[in-house]
Amino acid sequence: MLYRVASFLIGVLFVDYLFHTDQAQALGFEAETMGERLGALAFVGGITLVFFYICYRFFARSFFNGSIFAAGFFASFDVVVVHWIFQLHRITDGPEAIYIEVFLVILGLIMMVFSVFYERREKDVAASLQT
């Protein structure tokens, strides 16, 4: 249970930090064109994949599943509530924002289903090994 709670909190905080650093700039570079904005998002996505790999490789499977669930939950919830309902900000300032946000909501839902499916599967396997 502790792995699940810890992984959820770490996952949410990590994704929040990556996607919501106010006025984030890299060495004075500010993404102004669509290509630059998409490149910046791809870079953050790559770092996120490295984070998921580290969770998968070095921690218990429950921690990995919790991190995947947390990131999926955050992606979906944040886009729907903060971006669409309250309209506090968008994922980018360009016209591509709506497409990226819809993609993130769908991806987030897939990640949550994936993690719950594998967490339940592992629980069932562990129960069958004990009997």
ROSE-4610 file (N, C-alpha, C; in Angstrom, 1 decimal, always signed):
// ROSE-4610
residu = [M/M/M/L/L/L/Y/Y/Y/R/R/R/V/V/V/A/A/A/S/S/S/F/F/F/L/L/L/I/I/I/G/G/G/V/V/V/L/L/L/F/F/F/V/V/V/D/D/D/Y/Y/Y/L/L/L/F/F/F/H/H/H/T/T/T/D/D/D/Q/Q/Q/A/A/A/Q/Q/Q/A/A/A/L/L/L/G/G/G/F/F/F/E/E/E/A/A/A/E/E/E/T/T/T/M/M/M/G/G/G/E/E/E/R/R/R/L/L/L/G/G/G/A/A/A/L/L/L/A/A/A/F/F/F/V/V/V/G/G/G/G/G/G/I/I/I/T/T/T/L/L/L/V/V/V/F/F/F/F/F/F/Y/Y/Y/I/I/I/C/C/C/Y/Y/Y/R/R/R/F/F/F/F/F/F/A/A/A/R/R/R/S/S/S/F/F/F/F/F/F/N/N/N/G/G/G/S/S/S/I/I/I/F/F/F/A/A/A/A/A/A/G/G/G/F/F/F/F/F/F/A/A/A/S/S/S/F/F/F/D/D/D/V/V/V/V/V/V/V/V/V/V/V/V/H/H/H/W/W/W/I/I/I/F/F/F/Q/Q/Q/L/L/L/H/H/H/R/R/R/I/I/I/T/T/T/D/D/D/G/G/G/P/P/P/E/E/E/A/A/A/I/I/I/Y/Y/Y/I/I/I/E/E/E/V/V/V/F/F/F/L/L/L/V/V/V/I/I/I/L/L/L/G/G/G/L/L/L/I/I/I/M/M/M/M/M/M/V/V/V/F/F/F/S/S/S/V/V/V/F/F/F/Y/Y/Y/E/E/E/R/R/R/R/R/R/E/E/E/K/K/K/D/D/D/V/V/V/A/A/A/A/A/A/S/S/S/L/L/L/Q/Q/Q/T/T/T]
num = [1/1/1/2/2/2/3/3/3/4/4/4/5/5/5/6/6/6/7/7/7/8/8/8/9/9/9/10/10/10/11/11/11/12/12/12/13/13/13/14/14/14/15/15/15/16/16/16/17/17/17/18/18/18/19/19/19/20/20/20/21/21/21/22/22/22/23/23/23/24/24/24/25/25/25/26/26/26/27/27/27/28/28/28/29/29/29/30/30/30/31/31/31/32/32/32/33/33/33/34/34/34/35/35/35/36/36/36/37/37/37/38/38/38/39/39/39/40/40/40/41/41/41/42/42/42/43/43/43/44/44/44/45/45/45/46/46/46/47/47/47/48/48/48/49/49/49/50/50/50/51/51/51/52/52/52/53/53/53/54/54/54/55/55/55/56/56/56/57/57/57/58/58/58/59/59/59/60/60/60/61/61/61/62/62/62/63/63/63/64/64/64/65/65/65/66/66/66/67/67/67/68/68/68/69/69/69/70/70/70/71/71/71/72/72/72/73/73/73/74/74/74/75/75/75/76/76/76/77/77/77/78/78/78/79/79/79/80/80/80/81/81/81/82/82/82/83/83/83/84/84/84/85/85/85/86/86/86/87/87/87/88/88/88/89/89/89/90/90/90/91/91/91/92/92/92/93/93/93/94/94/94/95/95/95/96/96/96/97/97/97/98/98/98/99/99/99/100/100/100/101/101/101/102/102/102/103/103/103/104/104/104/105/105/105/106/106/106/107/107/107/108/108/108/109/109/109/110/110/110/111/111/111/112/112/112/113/113/113/114/114/114/115/115/115/116/116/116/117/117/117/118/118/118/119/119/119/120/120/120/121/121/121/122/122/122/123/123/123/124/124/124/125/125/125/126/126/126/127/127/127/128/128/128/129/129/129/130/130/130/131/131/131]
x = [+0.8/+0.0/+0.9/+2.0/+2.8/+3.4/+3.8/+4.3/+3.3/+2.1/+1.0/+0.9/+0.8/+0.6/+1.8/+3.0/+4.3/+4.4/+4.1/+4.3/+3.3/+2.1/+1.1/+1.5/+2.0/+2.4/+3.6/+4.6/+5.8/+5.5/+4.6/+4.2/+3.5/+2.6/+1.9/+2.8/+3.6/+4.6/+5.6/+6.1/+7.0/+6.4/+5.3/+4.6/+4.2/+3.7/+3.4/+4.6/+5.7/+6.9/+7.3/+7.3/+7.7/+6.8/+5.5/+4.6/+4.1/+4.4/+3.9/+5.0/+6.2/+7.2/+6.9/+6.5/+6.1/+7.2/+7.0/+7.9/+9.2/+9.1/+10.2/+11.0/+12.3/+13.1/+14.4/+15.0/+16.2/+17.3/+18.2/+19.4/+18.9/+17.8/+17.4/+16.5/+16.4/+15.6/+14.1/+13.3/+11.9/+11.2/+10.4/+9.7/+8.7/+8.9/+8.0/+7.2/+7.8/+7.2/+6.5/+5.7/+5.0/+6.0/+7.0/+8.0/+8.8/+9.1/+9.9/+9.0/+7.7/+6.8/+6.6/+6.5/+6.3/+7.6/+8.8/+10.1/+10.2/+9.8/+9.9/+9.0/+7.8/+6.9/+7.5/+8.1/+8.8/+9.9/+10.7/+11.8/+11.3/+10.2/+9.6/+9.1/+8.4/+7.9/+9.1/+10.2/+11.3/+11.9/+11.9/+12.4/+11.4/+10.1/+9.1/+9.2/+9.5/+9.8/+11.0/+12.0/+13.2/+12.8/+12.0/+11.5/+10.7/+9.8/+9.1/+10.0/+11.0/+11.9/+12.7/+13.1/+13.8/+12.8/+11.5/+10.6/+10.4/+10.3/+10.1/+11.3/+12.5/+13.8/+14.2/+14.0/+14.6/+13.7/+12.4/+11.4/+10.4/+9.6/+8.6/+7.6/+7.0/+6.1/+4.9/+4.5/+3.4/+3.8/+5.0/+5.5/+5.4/+5.8/+5.7/+4.3/+3.4/+2.0/+1.4/+1.8/+1.3/+1.8/+3.0/+3.6/+2.9/+2.6/+1.9/+0.5/-0.2/-1.6/-1.6/-0.6/-0.6/-0.3/+0.6/+0.8/-0.4/-1.0/-2.3/-3.4/-3.6/-4.6/-4.3/-3.1/-2.7/-2.9/-2.5/-2.6/-4.1/-4.9/-6.3/-7.0/-6.9/-7.6/-7.1/-5.8/-5.3/-5.8/-5.8/-6.3/-7.8/-8.6/-10.0/-10.4/-9.9/-10.3/-9.6/-8.3/-7.5/-7.5/-7.4/-7.3/-8.6/-9.6/-10.8/-11.9/-12.1/-13.2/-12.9/-11.7/-11.4/-10.6/-10.0/-9.3/-8.2/-7.4/-6.3/-5.1/-4.9/-3.8/-4.0/-3.1/-3.2/-1.8/-1.7/-0.5/+0.6/+0.1/+1.0/+0.2/+0.9/+0.2/-0.3/+0.0/-0.3/-1.6/-2.0/-3.2/-3.2/-2.0/-1.9/-2.3/-2.6/-2.9/-4.1/-5.2/-6.3/-6.0/-5.3/-4.9/-4.1/-3.1/-2.2/-3.0/-3.9/-4.6/-5.6/-6.3/-7.1/-6.3/-5.1/-4.2/-3.8/-3.5/-3.1/-4.2/-5.5/-6.6/-6.8/-6.7/-6.9/-5.7/-4.5/-3.3/-3.4/-3.8/-4.0/-4.9/-6.1/-7.1/-6.5/-5.8/-5.1/-4.1/-3.3/-2.3/-3.0/-4.1/-4.8/-5.4/-6.0/-6.5/-5.4/-4.3/-3.1/-2.6/-2.4/-1.8/-2.8/-4.1/-5.0/-5.1/-5.1/-5.2/-4.0/-2.8/-1.6/-1.4/-1.9/-1.9/-2.8/-4.0/-4.9/-4.4/-3.8/-3.2/-2.2/-1.3/-0.2/-0.8/-1.8/-2.5/-3.1/-3.7/-4.3/-3.2/-2.1/-1.0/-0.4/-0.2/+0.3/-0.6/-1.9/-2.9/-2.9/-2.8/-2.8/-1.5/-0.4/+0.8/+0.8/+0.0/-0.1/-1.0/-1.9/-2.8/-2.3]
y = [-1.2/+0.0/+1.3/+1.2/+2.4/+2.7/+1.6/+1.9/+2.6/+2.2/+2.8/+4.3/+4.6/+6.0/+6.8/+6.3/+7.0/+7.2/+6.2/+6.3/+7.3/+7.3/+8.2/+9.6/+9.9/+11.3/+11.7/+10.8/+11.1/+11.4/+10.5/+10.7/+12.0/+12.3/+13.6/+14.8/+14.8/+15.9/+16.0/+14.9/+14.9/+15.5/+15.0/+15.5/+16.9/+17.3/+18.7/+19.6/+19.2/+20.0/+20.1/+19.0/+19.1/+20.0/+19.9/+20.6/+21.9/+22.3/+23.5/+24.5/+24.4/+25.3/+26.6/+27.6/+28.9/+29.6/+30.0/+30.7/+29.9/+28.6/+27.7/+28.1/+28.3/+28.5/+27.8/+27.3/+26.5/+27.4/+27.8/+28.7/+29.9/+30.5/+31.7/+31.4/+30.1/+29.7/+29.7/+30.4/+30.4/+29.9/+28.9/+28.2/+29.2/+29.7/+30.6/+30.0/+29.1/+28.6/+27.2/+26.7/+25.5/+24.3/+24.3/+23.3/+23.3/+24.5/+24.7/+24.2/+24.6/+24.2/+22.6/+22.0/+20.6/+19.9/+20.5/+20.0/+20.0/+21.1/+21.2/+20.1/+19.9/+18.9/+17.5/+17.3/+16.0/+15.7/+16.8/+16.7/+16.3/+17.0/+16.6/+15.2/+14.8/+13.5/+12.4/+12.7/+11.8/+11.7/+12.8/+12.7/+11.9/+12.1/+11.3/+9.8/+9.4/+8.0/+7.5/+8.3/+7.9/+7.7/+8.5/+8.4/+7.1/+6.8/+5.6/+4.3/+4.4/+3.3/+3.1/+4.1/+4.0/+3.4/+3.8/+3.2/+1.8/+1.4/+0.0/-0.9/-0.3/-1.1/-1.2/-0.2/-0.2/-0.2/-0.2/-0.3/-1.4/-1.7/-2.7/-2.4/-3.5/-3.3/-2.4/-2.5/-1.7/-0.2/+0.1/+1.5/+2.0/+1.2/+1.5/+1.7/+0.8/+0.9/+2.2/+2.5/+3.7/+5.0/+5.0/+6.1/+6.3/+5.2/+5.3/+5.8/+5.3/+5.8/+7.2/+7.7/+9.1/+10.0/+9.6/+10.5/+10.5/+9.4/+9.4/+10.2/+10.0/+10.8/+12.3/+12.7/+14.1/+14.6/+13.9/+14.4/+14.6/+13.7/+13.8/+14.8/+14.8/+15.7/+17.1/+17.3/+18.7/+19.3/+18.6/+19.1/+19.4/+18.5/+18.7/+19.9/+19.8/+20.8/+22.1/+22.1/+23.4/+24.0/+23.2/+23.8/+24.1/+23.2/+23.4/+24.0/+23.5/+24.0/+25.4/+25.6/+26.9/+27.7/+27.2/+27.9/+28.8/+28.2/+29.0/+29.1/+28.1/+28.2/+27.0/+27.0/+25.9/+25.3/+24.1/+23.3/+24.1/+24.8/+25.7/+26.9/+27.9/+29.2/+29.1/+28.0/+28.0/+27.3/+27.2/+26.5/+25.0/+24.5/+23.0/+22.6/+23.5/+23.1/+22.2/+22.4/+21.6/+20.1/+19.9/+18.6/+17.9/+18.6/+18.0/+17.7/+18.6/+18.3/+17.1/+17.0/+15.8/+14.6/+14.6/+13.4/+13.1/+14.1/+13.8/+13.3/+13.7/+13.1/+11.7/+11.4/+10.0/+9.1/+9.6/+8.9/+8.7/+9.7/+9.6/+8.5/+8.4/+7.4/+6.0/+5.9/+4.6/+4.2/+5.2/+4.9/+4.4/+5.0/+4.6/+3.2/+2.9/+1.5/+0.5/+0.8/-0.1/-0.4/+0.6/+0.4/-0.4/-0.1/-0.8/-2.3/-2.5/-3.9/-4.7/-4.1/-4.9/-5.0/-4.0/-4.1/-5.2/-5.3/-6.4/-7.7/-7.8/-9.0/-9.6/-8.7/-9.1/-9.6/-8.9/-9.3/-10.7/-11.0/-12.3/-13.4/-13.0/-14.0/-14.3/-13.3/-13.5/-14.3/-14.1/-14.8/-16.3/-16.6/-17.9/-18.7/-18.0/-18.6/-19.0/-18.2/-18.5/-19.7/-20.0/-21.2/-22.5]
z = [+0.0/+0.0/+0.0/+0.7/+0.8/-0.6/-1.3/-2.7/-3.5/-3.4/-4.3/-3.9/-2.7/-2.3/-2.7/-2.4/-2.7/-4.2/-4.9/-6.4/-7.0/-6.4/-6.9/-6.7/-5.5/-5.1/-5.9/-6.0/-6.8/-8.2/-8.8/-10.2/-10.5/-9.6/-9.8/-9.7/-8.6/-8.4/-9.6/-10.1/-11.2/-12.4/-12.8/-14.0/-13.9/-12.7/-12.5/-12.6/-12.1/-12.2/-13.7/-14.4/-15.8/-16.7/-16.4/-17.3/-16.8/-15.6/-15.1/-14.4/-14.9/-14.4/-15.1/-14.4/-14.9/-15.7/-16.9/-17.7/-17.9/-18.1/-18.3/-19.6/-19.4/-20.6/-20.4/-21.5/-21.4/-21.9/-21.1/-21.5/-22.3/-21.9/-22.6/-23.9/-24.2/-25.4/-25.0/-25.8/-25.6/-26.8/-26.7/-27.8/-28.4/-29.6/-30.2/-31.4/-32.1/-33.3/-32.9/-33.8/-33.5/-33.3/-34.2/-34.1/-32.8/-32.4/-31.1/-29.9/-30.0/-28.9/-28.9/-30.0/-30.1/-29.7/-30.1/-29.7/-28.2/-27.5/-26.1/-25.4/-25.9/-25.4/-25.6/-26.7/-27.0/-26.0/-25.8/-24.8/-23.4/-23.0/-21.7/-21.7/-22.8/-22.9/-22.8/-23.4/-23.4/-21.9/-21.2/-19.8/-19.0/-19.3/-18.6/-18.9/-20.1/-20.4/-19.7/-19.5/-18.8/-17.3/-16.8/-15.4/-15.2/-16.2/-16.1/-16.2/-17.1/-17.2/-15.8/-15.2/-13.9/-12.9/-12.9/-11.9/-12.2/-13.5/-13.9/-13.5/-13.7/-13.6/-12.1/-11.3/-10.0/-8.8/-9.1/-8.0/-8.2/-7.2/-7.2/-8.3/-8.9/-9.9/-9.5/-8.2/-7.8/-7.8/-7.6/-7.7/-9.1/-10.0/-11.5/-11.9/-11.5/-11.9/-11.2/-10.0/-9.4/-10.1/-10.5/-11.2/-12.6/-13.3/-14.6/-14.3/-13.3/-13.0/-12.6/-11.8/-11.4/-12.5/-13.4/-14.6/-15.5/-15.7/-16.5/-15.9/-14.6/-13.9/-14.0/-13.7/-13.8/-15.2/-16.2/-17.5/-17.9/-17.6/-17.9/-17.1/-15.8/-14.8/-15.1/-15.2/-15.4/-16.6/-17.7/-19.0/-18.9/-18.4/-18.4/-17.4/-16.2/-15.2/-15.4/-15.4/-15.4/-16.8/-17.8/-19.2/-19.8/-19.6/-20.3/-19.5/-18.3/-17.4/-16.9/-16.2/-15.6/-16.6/-17.7/-18.7/-18.1/-17.2/-16.5/-17.5/-18.3/-19.2/-20.2/-21.3/-22.3/-22.3/-22.9/-22.9/-23.7/-24.8/-25.5/-25.9/-26.4/-26.8/-28.2/-28.9/-30.3/-30.7/-32.0/-32.4/-32.2/-32.0/-31.8/-30.4/-29.5/-28.1/-28.0/-28.7/-28.5/-28.9/-30.0/-30.4/-29.4/-28.9/-27.9/-26.6/-26.2/-25.0/-25.1/-26.2/-26.5/-26.4/-27.1/-27.1/-25.6/-24.8/-23.4/-22.6/-22.8/-22.1/-22.5/-23.7/-24.2/-23.7/-23.8/-23.3/-21.8/-21.1/-19.6/-19.2/-19.9/-19.6/-19.9/-21.0/-21.4/-20.3/-19.9/-18.8/-17.5/-17.2/-15.9/-16.1/-17.2/-17.4/-17.4/-18.1/-18.2/-16.8/-16.0/-14.7/-13.7/-13.8/-13.0/-13.4/-14.7/-15.3/-14.8/-14.9/-14.5/-13.0/-12.3/-10.8/-10.3/-10.9/-10.6/-11.0/-12.2/-12.7/-11.8/-11.3/-10.4/-9.1/-8.6/-7.4/-7.5/-8.6/-8.9/-9.0/-9.6/-9.7/-8.4/-7.6/-6.2/-5.4/-5.5/-4.7/-5.2/-6.5/-7.0/-6.6/-6.4/-6.0/-4.5/-3.7/-2.3/-2.0/-2.9/-2.7/-3.3]
